[in-house]
Amino acid sequence: MANQRQPEISFYVSSDGDDRWSGRLSEPNQTRTDGPFVTLKRAKDAIRNLECRLVTGELRQNINVFIRKGTYFLDEPLIFTPEDSGNEKCSVTFSAYKDEKVIISGGRKITQWSKIDTSLWKAELPDVRSGKWYFRSLRVGDKQAIRARYPNYDPQNPTTGGWCFVSKTIPEKTYDRVVFNPSDFPNWDNWDDAEVHIFPAWGWVNTIMKVKGVDKENHAIIVDCKQDIRPGNRFFIANVQQALDSPGEWCLNSRSGELIYWATEENFPNIDVIAPAMDRLIVIQGDMNKGKFVENIRFVNLTFSDTDFSLDGYYDPADSAIWLSGAKNCLIDGCLFENINGYAVRLDNKSNDNRIIGNKMIKLGQGGVIMLGNSENQPFNNIIAGNDIQDCGQVYKHVAGVYVTTGSGNLVAHNNIYRMPRYGISFKSYGKGASSHNNIAEYNEIIDSNLETNDTGAIETLGRDYEISGNIIRFNYIRNVVGMNTTPDGQIISPYFTWGIYLDDYSSGTTVYGNIVDGTVVGAICIHGGKNNVFENNIFMNGSERQMTLQPRDDFMTGNVFRHNIVVFNSTKSVLWYSWQNTWRPDRLSECDYNIYWHTGGLNLLDENLKITPEGSFSAWQGLGFDKNSIIADPMLTSDEKPELKDSSPALKIGFNPIDLEKIGLKGFDKSKYK
């Protein structure tokens, strides 16, 4: 039969191989006349030139490329086009051979070191001197070295220490200069290659800019910032040789091509030192002008390492190790992303029905997975599930574990997302032509989020298209949503201005069901102007200033529902329901009932003197028809960290359905359901 699938074909790649060989053997034969390939590109080309593909234009058997242990340094990104595709019946898989560790690196090994003094080492890099190469990160052994900076990095206080603050002497807003306090200004002779890392404006984002000039008389550096710079904004300067004053620091001089490193390792320079030479490793590049996707290519059990980041990050920096651009039915499974200074995976250009499952994304420069586009070319129907995403945002901070800047019909499930500078998960609709609809975030565990930014949530949506989104946020466990900002006189404030689930800017038609949120500043939830959102069967705990926030912007906000929820808190300074007073109206909520409220410190929520709702007391709130069938009672949760209901809980009497915590996060992930 024409489409009958044949037995699988296997190719092998090994650091001990040769691209002149057949690639059909897992190791060289005894006479070294045949064996594995030595490069991934050669394996890719061999698949493209298979006889069946040349004759019929498609594969009739699964193709496996087994890669032997070792590090494979790419000279350029490995690009897959539609001609490299598998099909619905036959896939092309690149995977590690058995349990061997395979590292795909975008870096170059630096070896020609000479000693300057007791601890300083220097390497001459001609490609840097000639302008062919430049890098902003450096790996020494298995760790990222510290780019020489002022003030010095503070390992004991990595987020709150090591900062300068913009002087109060500047005008209220400026875009072209960063002014130091006079006592902080470094009187360096050479500012070549210097860059400033700054949180401008409100502290929602950070950016990295080249220093364009220096005004020593006014203790200022000249920059070009897209957001206004305000008194108190925190910043530091990177990559100045005169700032290289601490062990573990390095700097790069683009004019001389000199790389200088203050070694802390006893056996340096016998340790691998790797500098990135590219910002991406794998590119799946469909041809949407011809309607051709790259299909059914898989990457399994591989390690991706050593990519750099670009400048100009603000709201959506999107450097990435793997680009899925016009990709369909592709799979990234069980891979490790480390020493990546962008995201792990980026999806755009109508990429759909791809699966990113069971991967580890650790200490990345940006976030875990990002989707980009507009309503016409956005990614859709992709699955991001069972990934372990930790300590991201090492470079840029306005990032997420999973960031759908625009995309629809995507499933984000069973991920562990820990220690993020901003969001755990974000779905954004920027306008009528850039909407994110019908996405699902379910069974994710998000702990320690929003560590370095503010006005934010662990799970956040944006609704500037004013449409019913159909987004669903259910059965997620959120704990410790922190927030950070600075005062105009240069003091860091944290915790500050965070929610657990933040429906921002007219987000509408969102279902929020069965979530647990524990530990926020201004509430477990915020509705910022949206309509027809439903909050049901959630457990909301321990907001320090508020429990629920309503922010009606105009007449658009109506019809929101809040029912069958448990709200428990311990702060004596917190209100239960908060609203902007000048825009509050009862029709902002169409239903608020069958909830259970409780203060664990013994505060009587029925006290007429407690102003805990937009109407004042709880009884005044009930006078509007809200919470008529709700109760003030201890819901009898087993503990804060494992808030399950005891059998005698009164919450069961108001229609609350118990939440199965064992299904949340990686512990509840069953990969076989996503194969």
MIKE-93774 format. One line per 10 residues: number of its first residue (from 1); for each residue x, y, z of C-alpha. Coordinates in nm, 4 decimals. Layout:
<marros>
NUM) X,Y,Z; ...
</marros>
This chain:
<marros>
1) 0.0000,0.0000,0.0000; 0.1227,0.3487,-0.0792; 0.1050,0.4785,0.2771; 0.2055,0.1595,0.4608; 0.4474,0.2418,0.7391; 0.7811,0.0626,0.7282; 1.0101,-0.0406,1.0175; 1.1766,0.2499,1.1979; 1.5055,0.3943,1.0794; 1.7702,0.4927,1.3337
11) 2.0615,0.7293,1.2958; 2.3273,0.7935,1.5590; 2.5352,1.0954,1.6510; 2.8485,1.0762,1.8654; 3.1401,1.3002,1.9530; 3.3476,1.0057,1.8310; 3.1687,1.0017,1.4961; 3.2339,1.1308,1.1464; 2.9919,1.3081,0.9133; 3.1317,1.1049,0.6204
21) 2.9977,0.7840,0.7722; 2.6475,0.6370,0.7333; 2.5311,0.7307,1.0809; 2.3608,0.3899,1.1127; 2.5934,0.2505,1.3829; 2.5860,0.3560,1.7490; 2.9673,0.3531,1.7672; 3.2559,0.3303,1.5190; 3.3313,-0.0124,1.3766; 3.6684,-0.1710,1.4446
31) 3.8230,-0.0464,1.1208; 3.6755,0.3035,1.1696; 3.5279,0.2972,0.8225; 3.1725,0.3491,0.9409; 2.9844,0.4615,1.2470; 2.7781,0.7501,1.3835; 2.7671,1.1065,1.2583; 2.9473,1.3736,1.4556; 2.6983,1.6619,1.4108; 2.3263,1.7028,1.4525
41) 2.3048,1.8945,1.1257; 2.4411,1.5970,0.9346; 2.1732,1.3759,1.0898; 1.9050,1.6275,0.9954; 2.0314,1.6392,0.6374; 2.0432,1.2599,0.6186; 1.6745,1.2412,0.7110; 1.5852,1.5024,0.4507; 1.7654,1.2993,0.1849; 1.6153,0.9606,0.2632
51) 1.5106,0.7791,-0.0530; 1.1442,0.7578,0.0502; 1.1298,1.1335,0.1009; 1.3054,1.2068,-0.2256; 1.0701,0.9775,-0.4177; 0.7316,1.0411,-0.2521; 0.7970,1.3640,-0.0618; 0.6976,1.2137,0.2733; 0.8171,0.9706,0.5361; 0.6752,0.6202,0.5638
61) 0.8522,0.5209,0.8817; 0.9453,0.6728,1.2140; 1.2937,0.8196,1.2221; 1.5033,0.8205,1.5393; 1.8235,1.0137,1.5893; 1.9972,0.8756,1.8982; 2.2623,1.1078,2.0378; 2.5462,0.9679,2.2453; 2.6668,1.1334,2.5659; 2.8682,1.4528,2.5498
71) 2.8399,1.8217,2.4699; 2.7563,1.9263,2.1152; 2.8563,2.2849,2.0407; 2.6501,2.4335,1.7611; 2.8149,2.6702,1.5142; 2.4726,2.8097,1.4277; 2.1129,2.7362,1.5260; 1.9767,2.4068,1.3981; 1.6899,2.5090,1.1667; 1.4064,2.2762,1.0646
81) 1.1832,2.3712,0.7703; 0.8748,2.1956,0.6276; 1.1050,1.9712,0.4218; 1.2295,1.8212,0.7511; 0.8814,1.7327,0.8779; 0.7388,1.4069,0.9875; 0.3694,1.3468,0.9276; 0.0602,1.2244,1.1100; 0.1799,0.8643,1.1021; 0.5567,0.9053,1.1165
91) 0.7611,1.1257,1.3478; 1.1220,1.2420,1.3541; 1.2715,1.2148,1.7030; 1.6013,1.3480,1.8360; 1.6726,1.1907,2.1738; 1.9498,1.0946,2.4119; 2.0808,0.7423,2.3603; 1.9519,0.5290,2.6484; 2.0218,0.7204,2.9744; 2.3259,0.9101,2.8507
101) 2.3476,1.2845,2.9169; 2.3485,1.4917,2.6011; 2.4105,1.8672,2.6129; 2.3322,2.0861,2.3144; 2.5250,2.4077,2.3653; 2.5179,2.7450,2.1947; 2.8489,2.8416,2.3468; 3.2169,2.8412,2.2710; 3.4795,2.7015,2.5024; 3.7385,2.9600,2.6076
111) 4.0779,2.8014,2.6620; 4.3621,3.0456,2.5922; 4.4003,3.1935,2.9389; 4.6974,3.3843,3.0741; 4.7462,3.4919,3.4323; 4.7426,3.8638,3.5148; 4.8095,3.8338,3.8876; 4.7252,3.6036,4.1767; 4.3577,3.5690,4.0923; 4.2904,3.7523,3.7648
121) 4.3015,3.5681,3.4328; 4.2778,3.7060,3.0820; 4.1746,3.5578,2.7475; 4.2273,3.7310,2.4113; 3.9264,3.6852,2.1815; 3.9944,3.8061,1.8241; 3.6306,3.7627,1.7157; 3.5229,3.9998,1.9910; 3.7871,4.2535,1.8907; 3.6771,4.2380,1.5265
131) 3.3093,4.2820,1.6155; 3.2016,3.9319,1.5090; 3.1154,3.8171,1.8617; 2.9859,3.9688,2.1822; 2.8340,3.8082,2.4891; 2.6701,3.9156,2.8141; 2.6872,3.5937,3.0122; 2.9612,3.3482,3.1034; 2.9476,2.9968,3.2441; 3.2331,2.8743,3.4605
141) 3.1921,2.5060,3.5327; 2.8195,2.4612,3.5864; 2.7477,2.8109,3.7226; 2.6860,3.1522,3.5735; 2.9660,3.3906,3.6671; 2.8851,3.7434,3.7828; 2.9299,4.0159,3.5271; 3.1380,4.2874,3.6954; 2.8908,4.5249,3.8537; 2.8495,4.8233,4.0786
151) 2.7300,4.7991,4.3474; 2.8534,4.4451,4.4005; 2.6148,4.1521,4.3939; 2.4970,4.0630,4.7448; 2.4623,3.6828,4.7693; 2.2970,3.7082,5.1100; 2.0335,3.9494,4.9756; 2.0163,3.8782,4.6028; 1.6972,4.0771,4.5355; 1.7098,4.3503,4.7988
161) 2.0850,4.4153,4.8097; 2.3410,4.5471,4.5621; 2.1487,4.8505,4.4332; 2.1919,5.2185,4.3667; 1.8818,5.4385,4.3638; 1.8004,5.7241,4.1294; 1.8569,6.0546,4.3072; 1.5644,6.2622,4.4319; 1.7212,6.5627,4.2584; 1.5908,6.4627,3.9120
171) 1.2628,6.5994,3.7746; 0.9570,6.3874,3.8365; 1.0176,6.2021,3.5101; 1.3092,6.1713,3.2703; 1.3913,5.9298,2.9885; 1.7515,6.0089,2.9017; 1.9514,6.0050,3.2219; 2.0096,5.8054,3.5362; 2.1233,6.0363,3.8162; 2.3246,5.8955,4.1049
181) 2.3268,6.0264,4.4534; 2.6610,6.2141,4.4627; 2.8114,5.9809,4.7220; 2.7332,5.6795,4.5025; 2.8697,5.8059,4.1726; 3.1708,5.5961,4.0567; 3.4487,5.8143,3.9195; 3.5642,5.5696,3.6515; 3.7928,5.6632,3.3651; 3.6471,5.4259,3.1093
191) 3.2750,5.3570,3.0668; 3.3101,5.1712,2.7346; 3.0772,4.8678,2.7156; 2.8992,4.9735,3.0358; 2.5316,4.8837,3.0669; 2.2731,4.9883,3.3228; 2.0187,4.7438,3.4633; 1.7224,4.9417,3.5960; 1.3635,4.9089,3.7150; 1.2140,5.2288,3.5690
201) 0.8774,5.3934,3.6304; 0.6468,5.1878,3.8571; 0.8828,4.8930,3.9025; 0.6726,4.6594,3.6874; 0.9586,4.5780,3.4495; 1.3332,4.6015,3.4299; 1.5422,4.6829,3.1278; 1.9099,4.6832,3.0285; 2.0506,4.9751,2.8318; 2.3887,5.0765,2.6988
211) 2.5443,5.3771,2.8646; 2.5603,5.6389,2.5871; 2.7547,5.9013,2.7784; 2.8554,6.0312,3.1203; 2.7805,6.3665,3.2826; 3.0283,6.3630,3.5687; 2.9451,6.7135,3.6827; 2.5826,6.6158,3.7497; 2.6614,6.2564,3.8582; 2.4579,6.1137,3.5724
221) 2.4826,5.8641,3.2897; 2.3080,5.9224,2.9578; 2.0682,5.6524,2.8334; 1.7698,5.6029,2.6064; 1.4856,5.4568,2.8126; 1.1380,5.3713,2.6829; 0.9849,5.4227,3.0264; 1.0297,5.7229,3.2482; 1.2990,5.7131,3.5132; 1.1837,5.8303,3.8552
231) 1.3427,5.9124,4.1909; 1.4076,5.5949,4.3862; 1.4182,5.3558,4.0883; 1.6767,5.0878,4.1648; 1.9655,5.0101,3.9283; 2.3197,4.8817,3.8937; 2.5968,4.9218,3.6350; 2.7481,4.6158,3.4639; 3.0587,4.5353,3.2597; 3.3070,4.8027,3.3629
241) 3.6610,4.6815,3.4270; 3.7060,4.9173,3.7215; 3.4044,4.7515,3.8815; 3.5746,4.4122,3.8627; 3.6701,4.4095,4.2289; 3.5281,4.0852,4.3698; 3.5937,3.7127,4.3319; 3.3787,3.5471,4.0676; 3.3341,3.8590,3.8535; 3.4204,3.9003,3.4858
251) 3.4061,4.1690,3.2182; 3.4509,4.1902,2.8430; 3.6204,4.4708,2.6488; 3.4834,4.4881,2.2952; 3.7665,4.7105,2.1673; 4.0573,4.4994,2.2886; 3.8751,4.1657,2.2805; 3.9946,4.0933,2.6345; 3.7918,3.8781,2.8701; 3.9015,3.9139,3.2330
261) 3.7861,3.6815,3.5109; 3.8581,3.6809,3.8853; 3.8869,3.3099,3.9479; 3.7598,3.1479,4.2650; 3.8335,2.7926,4.1503; 4.1587,2.6356,4.2692; 4.2144,2.4409,3.9489; 4.1275,2.7208,3.7084; 4.1883,2.7246,3.4066; 4.1276,2.3494,3.3902
271) 3.7555,2.4139,3.4377; 3.5330,2.4583,3.1344; 3.4561,2.8217,3.0641; 3.1781,2.8665,2.8094; 3.0588,3.1916,2.6521; 2.7394,3.1929,2.4440; 2.7648,3.2650,2.0724; 2.3916,3.2705,1.9938; 2.0547,3.3443,2.1522; 1.8749,3.0324,2.0206
281) 1.9614,2.6681,1.9574; 1.6739,2.5041,1.7700; 1.4384,2.6821,1.5290; 1.1297,2.5092,1.3895; 1.0544,2.7418,1.0973; 0.7327,2.6858,0.9051; 0.6475,2.8720,0.5860; 0.3151,3.0384,0.6597; 0.3173,3.2246,0.3279; 0.2649,2.8848,0.1676
291) 0.0615,2.7434,0.4545; 0.3274,2.4846,0.5346; 0.4008,2.3851,0.8937; 0.6948,2.1916,1.0299; 0.5247,1.8856,1.1736; 0.5904,1.5919,1.4035; 0.9448,1.6629,1.5131; 1.0322,1.5591,1.8674; 1.3083,1.6376,2.1152; 1.3321,1.3949,2.4055
301) 1.5592,1.3760,2.7136; 1.8112,1.6338,2.5919; 1.9844,1.9162,2.7804; 1.9925,2.2631,2.6252; 2.2506,2.5113,2.7491; 2.4464,2.8305,2.6860; 2.2391,3.0924,2.5099; 2.2653,3.4681,2.5561; 2.0111,3.7466,2.5888; 1.9509,4.0581,2.3834
311) 1.8928,4.4135,2.5023; 1.5643,4.6041,2.4866; 1.3601,4.3865,2.7182; 1.0632,4.5549,2.8821; 0.7218,4.3851,2.8818; 0.7870,4.0771,2.6706; 1.1538,3.9824,2.6324; 1.1463,3.6618,2.4306; 1.4922,3.5214,2.3645; 1.4570,3.1444,2.3698
321) 1.6512,2.8196,2.3380; 1.3878,2.6558,2.1149; 1.1645,2.8471,1.8728; 0.8450,2.6822,1.7537; 0.7471,2.9124,1.4672; 0.4929,2.7579,1.2356; 0.5239,2.4270,1.4211; 0.2494,2.1662,1.4409; 0.2259,1.8466,1.6440; 0.5812,1.8812,1.7686
331) 0.6960,1.7517,2.1068; 0.9515,1.8642,2.3667; 0.9573,1.5960,2.6331; 1.1764,1.5323,2.9371; 1.4395,1.7904,2.8459; 1.6516,2.0024,3.0795; 1.7035,2.3719,3.0124; 1.9894,2.5243,3.2113; 2.2273,2.8165,3.1607; 1.9738,2.9551,2.9165
341) 1.9505,3.3336,2.9360; 1.6145,3.3575,2.7619; 1.3027,3.1412,2.7793; 1.3216,2.7676,2.7323; 1.0598,2.7554,2.4546; 0.8964,3.0225,2.2379; 0.5855,2.9657,2.0240; 0.4635,3.1978,1.7492; 0.3513,3.2043,1.3845; 0.0366,2.9874,1.4254
351) 0.2178,2.7089,1.6096; -0.0487,2.4641,1.7198; -0.1103,2.1257,1.8781; 0.2430,2.1102,2.0158; 0.3242,1.9500,2.3506; 0.5841,2.0770,2.5959; 0.5694,1.8204,2.8729; 0.7782,1.6884,3.1581; 1.0723,1.9263,3.1188; 1.2928,2.1029,3.3740
361) 1.3522,2.4755,3.3257; 1.5907,2.5929,3.5949; 1.7494,2.9354,3.6611; 1.6705,3.0769,3.3204; 1.7388,3.4373,3.2253; 1.3766,3.4999,3.1334; 1.0830,3.2592,3.1798; 0.9786,2.9049,3.0964; 0.7466,2.9144,2.7916; 0.6284,3.2213,2.5997
371) 0.3685,3.2597,2.3233; 0.3608,3.5608,2.0914; 0.1527,3.6963,1.8058; -0.1790,3.8594,1.7254; -0.5238,3.7122,1.6720; -0.4385,3.6098,1.3144; -0.1033,3.4433,1.3736; -0.1081,3.3519,1.7429; -0.0216,3.0061,1.8795; -0.3223,2.7890,1.9626
381) -0.4213,2.4522,2.1070; -0.0814,2.3795,2.2602; -0.0189,2.1845,2.5817; 0.2347,2.2926,2.8446; 0.2114,2.0310,3.1180; 0.4136,1.8652,3.3904; 0.7096,2.1007,3.3710; 0.9319,2.1921,3.6653; 0.9980,2.5666,3.6301; 1.2144,2.7261,3.8991
391) 1.4130,3.0441,3.9726; 1.3550,3.2103,3.6382; 1.4014,3.5790,3.5626; 1.7736,3.5827,3.6293; 1.8082,3.8621,3.3697; 1.4668,4.0069,3.2814; 1.1891,4.0309,3.5385; 0.8620,4.0929,3.3503; 0.8367,3.7231,3.2704; 0.6267,3.4214,3.3613
401) 0.6614,3.0512,3.4077; 0.4147,3.0300,3.1193; 0.3442,3.3600,2.9424; 0.0703,3.3683,2.6781; 0.1145,3.7234,2.5520; -0.1421,3.6225,2.2921; -0.2692,3.2729,2.2238; -0.5942,3.0786,2.2431; -0.7122,2.7301,2.3287; -0.3905,2.6453,2.5141
411) -0.3711,2.4153,2.8162; -0.1294,2.4927,3.1010; -0.1513,2.2067,3.3494; 0.0282,2.0320,3.6359; 0.3357,2.2553,3.6286; 0.5393,2.3406,3.9370; 0.6345,2.7078,3.9109; 0.8558,2.8285,4.1960; 1.0352,3.1542,4.2766; 0.9452,3.3863,3.9914
421) 1.0158,3.7615,3.9743; 0.6675,3.8220,3.8311; 0.3896,3.5922,3.7107; 0.3492,3.2217,3.7450; 0.1070,3.2191,3.4500; -0.0286,3.5040,3.2359; -0.2935,3.5182,2.9602; -0.3130,3.8585,2.7901; -0.5521,4.0240,2.5450; -0.3976,4.3512,2.4314
431) -0.6861,4.4538,2.2042; -0.9377,4.3420,1.9444; -0.6607,4.2173,1.7183; -0.4559,4.0478,1.9898; -0.6762,3.8340,2.2129; -0.6104,3.5334,2.4342; -0.9289,3.3275,2.4645; -1.0343,2.9830,2.5849; -0.7074,2.9060,2.7610; -0.7031,2.6782,3.0652
441) -0.4669,2.6994,3.3626; -0.5325,2.3996,3.5829; -0.3627,2.1943,3.8554; -0.0528,2.4168,3.8680; 0.1446,2.4757,4.1872; 0.2787,2.8310,4.2040; 0.4894,2.9145,4.5097; 0.6887,3.2329,4.5802; 0.5878,3.4489,4.2863; 0.6211,3.8216,4.2140
451) 0.9402,3.8416,4.4156; 1.0818,4.1480,4.2356; 0.7904,4.3424,4.0812; 0.4519,4.4800,4.1871; 0.0928,4.5424,4.0739; 0.0749,4.1816,3.9702; -0.0606,3.8349,4.0414; 0.0569,3.4767,4.0528; -0.1958,3.4098,3.7757; -0.2793,3.7219,3.5733
461) -0.4994,3.7971,3.2759; -0.5486,4.1070,3.0616; -0.8739,4.1903,2.8835; -0.8244,4.5004,2.6734; -1.0348,4.3517,2.3941; -1.3426,4.3943,2.6199; -1.4630,4.0479,2.5173; -1.5766,3.7368,2.7032; -1.2511,3.5434,2.7163; -1.3666,3.1930,2.8024
471) -1.0426,3.1509,2.9992; -1.0568,2.9003,3.2853; -0.8395,2.9094,3.5989; -0.9078,2.6035,3.8102; -0.7558,2.3789,4.0749; -0.4317,2.5759,4.1099; -0.2423,2.6041,4.4377; -0.0874,2.9481,4.4925; 0.1213,3.0391,4.7973; 0.3224,3.3470,4.8942
481) 0.2659,3.6204,4.6374; 0.5152,3.8832,4.7515; 0.5741,4.2013,4.5476; 0.8489,4.4640,4.5615; 0.8941,4.8319,4.4893; 1.1051,5.1269,4.6022; 1.0230,5.4605,4.7617; 1.1360,5.7922,4.6071; 1.4072,5.8192,4.8710; 1.5539,5.4808,4.7783
491) 1.4060,5.2333,5.0250; 1.2948,4.8881,4.9139; 0.9450,4.7925,5.0221; 0.8388,4.4294,5.0210; 0.5851,4.2663,5.0412; 0.3979,4.5136,4.8234; 0.0844,4.5298,4.6043; 0.0128,4.1748,4.4877; -0.2881,3.9526,4.4301; -0.3171,3.5794,4.3862
501) -0.5431,3.5799,4.0781; -0.5488,3.9161,3.9029; -0.8089,3.9770,3.6300; -0.6536,4.2960,3.4977; -0.7845,4.5608,3.2545; -1.1404,4.4525,3.1714; -1.0744,4.0766,3.1842; -1.4203,3.9267,3.1375; -1.5935,3.5925,3.1158; -1.3261,3.4120,3.3174
511) -1.4083,3.1089,3.5313; -1.2071,3.0834,3.8541; -1.2936,2.7522,4.0211; -1.1404,2.5294,4.2866; -0.8199,2.7275,4.3449; -0.6318,2.7694,4.6716; -0.4602,3.1034,4.7293; -0.2603,3.1526,5.0496; -0.0618,3.4663,5.1318; -0.1029,3.7868,4.9330
521) -0.0878,4.1598,5.0060; -0.4026,4.3152,4.8579; -0.6148,4.0085,4.8128; -0.6562,3.6622,4.6707; -0.8406,3.8142,4.3736; -0.8769,4.1441,4.1918; -1.1357,4.2323,3.9272; -0.9993,4.5360,3.7454; -1.2935,4.6610,3.5437; -1.4149,4.3306,3.3947
531) -1.7589,4.1740,3.3737; -1.9246,3.8330,3.4009; -1.6391,3.6610,3.5798; -1.7297,3.3677,3.8063; -1.5409,3.2832,4.1278; -1.6663,2.9598,4.2742; -1.5519,2.6900,4.5165; -1.2147,2.8502,4.5947; -1.0206,2.8708,4.9210; -0.8755,3.2194,4.9739
541) -0.6425,3.2683,5.2702; -0.4407,3.5358,5.4439; -0.4351,3.8567,5.2486; -0.2493,4.1033,5.4672; -0.4424,4.4193,5.3634; -0.7489,4.2910,5.1752; -0.9105,3.9596,5.0894; -1.1003,4.0501,4.7701; -1.0486,4.3619,4.5584; -1.2893,4.5293,4.3165
551) -1.1577,4.8068,4.0928; -1.4470,4.9381,3.8807; -1.2982,5.1596,3.6124; -1.6227,5.2677,3.4439; -1.9711,5.1384,3.3653; -1.8377,4.8273,3.1892; -1.7882,4.6309,3.5130; -2.1052,4.4352,3.5986; -2.2311,4.0825,3.6467; -1.9464,3.9249,3.8433
561) -2.0293,3.6205,4.0586; -1.8745,3.5087,4.3890; -2.0263,3.1967,4.5453; -1.9450,2.8837,4.7466; -1.5991,3.0141,4.8441; -1.4030,2.9858,5.1691; -1.2271,3.3011,5.2892; -0.9958,3.2715,5.5918; -0.7562,3.5379,5.7178; -0.5591,3.6420,6.0233
571) -0.4734,4.0106,5.9776; -0.6592,4.2510,6.2045; -0.5880,4.5348,5.9583; -0.7443,4.3670,5.6570; -1.0823,4.4373,5.5021; -1.2920,4.1556,5.3668; -1.4238,4.3220,5.0492; -1.2524,4.6313,4.9096; -1.3632,4.8561,4.6241; -1.2611,5.1875,4.4819
581) -1.5185,5.4024,4.6585; -1.5731,5.6603,4.3866; -1.6795,5.3935,4.1354; -1.8456,5.1412,4.3646; -2.1993,5.0302,4.2809; -2.3793,4.7155,4.3945; -2.4276,4.5943,4.0358; -2.0545,4.5335,4.0048; -2.1484,4.1965,4.1549; -2.4558,4.0161,4.0266
591) -2.4266,3.7425,4.2897; -2.2309,3.7037,4.6116; -2.3663,3.4260,4.8310; -2.3193,3.0877,4.9966; -1.9667,3.1754,5.1106; -1.7978,3.1055,5.4428; -1.5826,3.3722,5.6078; -1.3570,3.3328,5.9108; -1.0962,3.5300,6.1022; -0.8476,3.2978,6.2700
601) -0.7458,3.5585,6.5286; -1.0900,3.5792,6.6834; -1.2010,3.9039,6.5214; -1.5803,3.9283,6.5163; -1.6602,3.9953,6.1510; -2.0189,4.0802,6.2483; -1.9073,4.3728,6.4641; -2.1004,4.6769,6.3397; -1.7935,4.8951,6.3971; -1.5760,4.6960,6.1559
611) -1.5570,4.8633,5.8143; -1.4758,4.5540,5.6109; -1.6877,4.6005,5.2958; -1.7498,4.8853,5.0476; -2.0698,4.9533,5.2445; -1.8975,4.9482,5.5822; -2.0046,4.6662,5.8108; -2.0872,4.3128,5.7040; -2.4535,4.3638,5.7931; -2.4669,4.6707,5.5683
621) -2.3208,4.4531,5.2931; -2.5937,4.1975,5.3531; -2.8462,4.4786,5.3410; -2.7706,4.5103,4.9688; -2.8606,4.1442,4.9214; -2.5056,4.0055,4.9292; -2.4079,3.6988,5.1338; -2.7623,3.6421,5.2627; -2.6961,3.2687,5.2880; -2.3278,3.2922,5.3734
631) -2.1944,3.2069,5.7178; -1.9277,3.3303,5.9553; -1.7702,3.0118,6.0883; -1.4468,2.8172,6.1178; -1.4276,2.6088,5.7962; -1.2096,2.3540,5.9790; -0.9143,2.3325,5.7429; -0.6525,2.0732,5.8291; -0.3582,2.3187,5.7953; -0.2415,2.6253,5.6042
641) -0.0040,2.4365,5.3751; -0.2508,2.1537,5.3182; -0.5901,2.3207,5.3482; -0.8242,2.0267,5.3204; -1.1635,2.0145,5.4896; -1.2405,1.8025,5.7903; -1.5525,1.5897,5.7581; -1.7416,1.8137,5.9980; -1.6605,2.1375,5.8140; -1.9568,2.3769,5.7893
651) -1.8324,2.4655,5.4380; -1.9863,2.1426,5.3171; -2.3268,2.2742,5.4205; -2.3082,2.5755,5.1886; -2.2274,2.3700,4.8812; -1.8466,2.3647,4.8838; -1.6897,2.0701,4.7005; -1.3595,1.9444,4.8485; -1.0447,2.0060,4.6417; -0.8097,1.7118,4.5801
661) -0.4627,1.8503,4.6503; -0.2937,1.5322,4.5313; -0.3878,1.6138,4.1733; -0.2131,1.9528,4.1812; 0.1367,2.0110,4.0427; 0.3875,1.7506,3.9349; 0.2621,1.4997,4.1889; -0.0641,1.4800,3.9980; 0.0925,1.4715,3.6519; 0.0330,1.1622,3.4406
671) 0.2410,1.1964,3.1259; 0.0541,0.9170,2.9514; -0.2526,1.1438,2.9274; -0.0585,1.3924,2.7154; 0.1234,1.1535,2.4819
</marros>
